[in-house]
Amino acid sequence: MKQTVSMLEACYIPGMPAIQVKNVPQELHDQLREIAELQKCTIGDVILEAIKQEIKRQKHTQWLDEVLSHPTGLKWTAKERQDFFDELREERDAR
């Protein structure tokens, strides 16, 4: 007896949040499909990787803003800078 599986059952992983994007311009969808074909993956994989990269970029930008906004951040000795960076990393990792 052949068992059929619905699209929802095939694509849904219990406990894993889902994001749905609507109203994607056709040109953008075509570009995503082309990238996915070149990388031999799904459009969802391409989008997920882009989201991860953007989050990393945002975290880096935030970190850099914190360093540059410190009044003496650029005048420290190498040891003082290293201590400051270590403290920032500890704070970031604790979040």
BELCOR-V98823 format. One record per residue. RES is the residue in one letter. SS is DSSP state (2 for helix, 1 for strand, 0 for the rest). PSI is psi in whole degrees, 0 to 359 (* if undefined). Layout:
{{RES	SS	PSI} {RES	SS	PSI}}
This chain:
{{M	0	127} {K	0	131} {Q	0	129} {T	0	145} {V	0	132} {S	0	161} {M	2	319} {L	2	314} {E	2	324} {A	2	328} {C	2	348} {Y	0	128} {I	0	115} {P	0	138} {G	0	358} {M	0	121} {P	0	156} {A	0	149} {I	0	134} {Q	0	132} {V	0	125} {K	0	165} {N	0	43} {V	0	125} {P	0	143} {Q	2	319} {E	2	318} {L	2	318} {H	2	318} {D	2	319} {Q	2	318} {L	2	317} {R	2	319} {E	2	315} {I	2	316} {A	2	319} {E	2	317} {L	2	322} {Q	2	359} {K	0	52} {C	0	186} {T	0	163} {I	2	321} {G	2	320} {D	2	319} {V	2	315} {I	2	316} {L	2	318} {E	2	320} {A	2	320} {I	2	315} {K	2	316} {Q	2	321} {E	2	321} {I	2	317} {K	2	319} {R	2	317} {Q	2	318} {K	2	318} {H	2	316} {T	2	317} {Q	2	315} {W	2	315} {L	2	320} {D	2	319} {E	2	315} {V	2	312} {L	2	337} {S	2	348} {H	0	130} {P	0	329} {T	0	12} {G	0	327} {L	0	356} {K	0	2} {W	0	161} {T	0	169} {A	2	318} {K	2	317} {E	2	319} {R	2	315} {Q	2	317} {D	2	318} {F	2	314} {F	2	320} {D	2	318} {E	2	318} {L	2	317} {R	2	319} {E	2	316} {E	2	316} {R	2	316} {D	2	335} {A	2	343} {R	0	*}}
